[in-house]
Structure formats: structure tokens, C-alpha cells
Amino acid sequence: MTPTSWNKFVFNLELWLTARSLPFLVGKKSLAQALALTNTELSSRYAWLTPDYLNRRIKRVVRGPFFMRNRRCLRIGILGFRFLRKAGYQPELHFGLAPDSIGKARIEAHCWVCLGGEPVVGEPLDNMMTIHIHPQMSAAPKPTVLP
């Protein structure tokens, strides 16, 4: 599907507005409260959207440090996750810790978005150990056939 100029305009506007509101929505909330912002229906609203295009647009929209300076990777991850869902993908938000930071005053953490185990929005850092994947999709249960 080839996007029209209007489709791109609507996408870019929604991405910009979401990116600008996330610092206020995430704020100092817990991780569980922040992850509630990923609850987006799987849709085909942006079916033309490729992961590579989305990654480039997100990098551009969050490049200003003022709005995204704290918990930046979390906000980028939430944006990537939400918009990939709106494009019909089933992304996973990966969280990692730097093992050498455990036990220190400040733990180093990072997150990134994957499709099929491959990073598509953000990238894992070399020293990161994955500790959580949101949502961890399990195999769909097999339907029960009644006699």
C-alpha cells in the first residue's frame, strides 16, 4: 500500500503529538504504569508503515533533548511499540540491564523494540542482559473440538 500525502501528514502529526505528550504521561510513573501506555489495538491504520521508516521518523521527532531527556529509551520504545501495533505488527518491547551496574547506586537499564527477535526501533547496547520482554507473546491455545 502506497501512502498518500494526507496519510503521511496524519501519521507525522499523530507521532509528533504522541511524542510531545509522552514526557507528561510517563513522568515519574512506575514501569507498570508506563507500560499501560502501550495498550494499543492491533490495526491496519498505518499498514503502509515499514519498521525502518518508523525508526527514522521517531529518531527525528525525539531528537530535541528538552522533551525526551529523562527515560528517553523508554519513551522511544513506547512510541515504536504503539505505532508498530497501529501498522499491524506484533512488536515486543525488550528491557535490559547492564550486569556490571547491579549492586551500584544507579543501575544502568535500556529498552528497545523488536519484531521477530530483531531490533527495529532502538538498539540493544552491547553490555545489556535482557530481563523482560513486553508483551511476551505465547503460542495461541489450540481450539478444542467438541464431538
SVG drawing of the C-alpha trace seen along z (x, -y; Angstrom):
<svg xmlns="http://www.w3.org/2000/svg" viewBox="-20 -21 51 58">
<polyline fill="none" stroke="black" stroke-width="0.4" points="0.0,0.0 1.4,-3.4 0.6,-6.2 -0.9,-9.4 0.4,-12.8 -2.6,-13.0 -1.7,-9.6 1.8,-10.8 0.6,-14.1 -1.8,-12.4 0.9,-9.9 3.5,-12.6 1.1,-14.7 0.0,-11.8 3.6,-10.8 4.6,-14.3 1.7,-14.9 2.2,-11.5 6.0,-12.1 5.3,-15.6 2.7,-14.2 4.7,-11.2 7.0,-13.1 3.9,-14.3 2.1,-10.9 5.2,-8.9 6.6,-11.4 7.8,-9.6 5.3,-6.8 6.3,-3.2 7.3,-0.9 3.9,0.9 2.0,-2.4 4.3,-3.5 3.7,-0.1 0.0,-0.7 0.6,-3.3 1.5,-0.5 -2.1,0.8 -2.9,0.0 -5.2,2.1 -3.6,4.1 -4.8,2.3 -4.0,1.6 -4.4,-2.2 -0.8,-2.7 -0.4,0.5 2.0,-1.2 4.4,-2.0 7.6,0.0 9.7,0.5 12.7,-1.2 10.6,-4.3 9.1,-4.4 12.5,-4.2 13.8,-7.1 10.7,-9.2 10.9,-8.5 14.6,-9.4 13.7,-12.7 10.8,-13.6 12.6,-12.9 16.0,-14.5 15.2,-17.6 16.7,-16.8 14.3,-19.0 11.2,-16.9 12.8,-13.5 15.8,-13.8 14.7,-11.5 13.9,-7.9 14.5,-8.6 14.8,-5.0 11.5,-4.1 9.7,-6.8 11.2,-5.9 10.3,-2.2 6.7,-3.2 6.4,-5.2 7.8,-2.4 5.6,0.2 2.4,-1.8 2.9,-2.8 4.1,0.7 0.8,2.0 -1.1,-0.6 0.6,0.7 -0.4,4.3 2.8,5.6 3.2,7.5 6.3,5.9 8.0,6.7 9.5,4.2 12.7,5.6 14.2,4.4 17.8,5.0 20.2,4.3 24.0,3.9 25.2,6.7 28.2,4.7 25.8,2.0 23.9,4.3 24.7,3.5 25.8,0.0 23.9,-3.2 22.5,-3.6 21.5,-0.6 22.0,-1.0 18.9,0.0 17.8,-0.2 14.9,0.8 14.4,1.3 11.7,2.7 12.0,5.9 10.0,7.7 10.7,11.4 13.6,11.1 15.3,8.4 15.7,4.8 13.8,2.3 13.4,-0.7 16.3,-1.5 19.1,1.0 20.3,3.1 23.5,1.9 26.4,4.4 26.6,4.9 22.8,5.4 21.3,8.6 17.6,8.9 15.5,9.2 11.9,8.6 10.0,8.7 6.7,6.9 4.4,8.4 5.8,11.9 3.6,13.5 2.8,17.1 1.6,19.5 -2.1,19.3 -4.0,22.1 -5.3,24.8 -9.1,24.8 -11.0,27.5 -13.1,29.6 -16.3,30.8 -17.7,34.2"/>
</svg>
